[in-house]
Amino acid sequence: MSIDKVLDEIQLRLTEHPALNDILHLRKLVAEIRPQRPHDIGRATDNLRALCFVLRQRPAWRGALRTYLMQVLTTRKLVHLFTDTGITQNVGFWTAARQRLFNKILPPLVNEAYIKDVFGQLFHEETDHIWVNGIEDQAWVDLIAAIGFRSRKARLTHGTLTSEILSAVQVLSYRITNIGLEAELVRNHPDIEKFESPFLRQNDAINDYVLSYSQWLIDQDKLREDSKHIEVLLTQCEDIANRIRRTASLQGVSISLTRLLLQLTQSIARLRKLLDVLDSRATSNTAQLGVQLLKELVKADNERHSLRNLIQTSTELLSLQVTERAGRSGEHYVTNNRSEWLSMLRSALGAGFIVGFMALIKILFGSMAMAPFGYAMLYSLNYSSGFMLVHVLHFTIATKQPAMTAALIARAIDEGKQKLDELVELIVRVLRSQFIAIIGNVGLAIPTAYAIAWAWVEITGKHLVSPEKAEHLLHDIDPFNSLALPHAAIAGVCLFLSGLISGYYDNKASYAYIPDRLRQLRWLKAILGEDRLLRVTTYIGNNLGALAGNFFFGVMLGTIGQLGSFFGLPIDIRHITFASANFAFALVGLDNHMSWQVAAYSLFGIMTIGMVNLGVSFSLAMLVALRSRRVSFGQGGLLTVLLWTRFWQGPRDFFLPPAAREETATEQDDVKDEVK
């Protein structure tokens, strides 16, 4: 069906039924404008211009469409379209997620009496917002002009539609007031109770504005007020929301607080748009504002059942907080000078020593006859306790670094303070720190495991692993003839998740006041004493995230392989440090009868496993960190060129710290910069 046929059908139907308000014909008209491919903006624009041309050429069709549209609008409630569409509802995250999931299976009932429901039927394709927003605003304004809403009959409906907008303004104002009185907002900004709240004052101002505007609609000789004084109060409400967001960087944040702040900012933004429409004196400006609102509503309506959108919006501040805390932790994983570099080496050597014993315990557990659940329990206990011990002793697992350092680099990009050459130097320091951590882990894990294996032979008179088991261990680190690299990628995902978990529990410890609440436990105070309790709770407050991340990382490593066995799936994990320890066990198990080619190939497999571990973990962490900040780094190509140039100029700096003279010169430059 063409545009001409749709318009002719509308005119014919109006002749038969003057009160026509069925949306069927409007859906057909939108379908004629909609391009076959949503990204074909040119086709959509041509279709819209064709409609404008036809309306200008056929006054009868123009009048019929205008009458039809006014009847569609004035016979339905308009308020909910403005107050609900695109604004987070006052329900919990999990409730909203269940609702959206259920609505995908069984769509909600459509109420024809509400424009909100009708709107969703007009733009029912989930990709409609692409072409609607892609068409230039002026093309939509031209369509409004072509329909001719300045006729006398159209002006008669102005009062009805304006009254609906005024009602929506009041609803949004009451909602903003309600959010401003929420206990969680007051908890994070106690000054709301101490001083006169702008959340209450804006509601009083809105009620006066609506009353004055309603009187003006009845008698236009009366003075019509604008909303400039309301804008001041809304800005004050936004300032409070921004202060709470800044406070969250220190005190933590919850999903419920994120939802409240999101709902508040969305409601204020929508209220401003409606006030701009009401205050507009020029028809062209009103049309421009209406088009912008239309585009926003179409996008919001298309995303109303999207679980991805719900997760992105509801957890935005929380994910930013989690990655922000990870970024702060990442500062401890970056070495700036020789002493820090050597300290990182010692820390990594300590972790490699402990991993050697963790690998021994895993071998012993694996020789026991148990069900998969038993293996999962023992493996998880081994990994978790070992990783937590590594943290308590201030040692460093190299593969834990990327999730932290990626967030640090993302923060540097977001702040915009880092020039590209400075960002290159930051990445060089990160890579140098990562390199020495890997060397430390592998460099002591192999000799530790080798010594353990020979000690086992001396003590027990038999090898820790049989030749068959040794061959199996070597096969597990074969990069091409086994699933070593996919399994290393799974371990990389686990490393990334453990970084998020660490950030989450750091945030939880701060936001929920866990150390302070622990100090209130009388029985704990009686056991530890006041001084020791203070030290223990302070340690928990500072390290809960790291301990939780290490614990859950151990659980993931211990259970994934057993889940693969249980479900018959080829999934497992490969970790560079444990792979190096297993190589040493295999070497002793074969009585050192290993050709140099096999040894070199195995070491190459260990190296590739490590690269996959680090690459997957870093990529995922960087992606989440940038998205949580709504940052897109468009200079990646130039940064790659600069890094490559920097490597050719000084490849040593990517692996070794600067010489003592260079450090002194750098420190002097820093002092000069500070003086300037």
Salt bridges, closest charged atoms under 4 A:
GLU9 OE2 - HIS25 ND1 3.36
GLU9 OE2 - LYS28 NZ 3.27
GLU16 OE1 - ARG13 NH1 3.76
ASP40 OD2 - ARG37 NH2 3.58
ASP84 OD2 - HIS80 ND1 3.60
ASP84 OD1 - ARG175 NH2 3.45
GLU112 OE1 - ARG76 NH2 3.57
ASP117 OD1 - LYS116 NZ 3.56
GLU125 OE2 - HIS124 ND1 3.85
ASP128 OD1 - ARG34 NE 2.75
ASP137 OD1 - LYS295 NZ 2.45
GLU164 OE2 - LYS77 NZ 3.56
ASP191 OD1 - LYS194 NZ 3.83
GLU231 OE1 - ARG272 NE 2.82
GLU238 OE2 - ARG272 NH1 2.84
GLU296 OE2 - ARG270 NH2 2.67
GLU296 OE1 - LYS273 NZ 3.15
ASP301 OD2 - ARG304 NH1 2.97
GLU303 OE2 - LYS299 NZ 2.83
GLU316 OE1 - ARG630 NH2 3.07
GLU324 OE2 - ARG328 NH2 3.70
GLU324 OE2 - ARG411 NH1 3.52
GLU324 OE1 - ARG629 NH2 2.21
GLU331 OE2 - ARG411 NH2 2.23
ASP414 OD2 - ARG629 NH1 2.84
GLU415 OE2 - ARG411 NE 3.96
GLU425 OE2 - ARG646 NE 2.72
ASP476 OD2 - HIS472 NE2 3.34
ASP476 OD1 - ARG574 NH2 3.24
ASP516 OD1 - ARG519 NH1 2.82
ASP572 OD2 - ARG574 NH1 3.54
ASP591 OD1 - HIS463 NE2 2.76
ASP653 OD2 - ARG646 NH2 2.90
ASP653 OD1 - ARG652 NH1 3.90
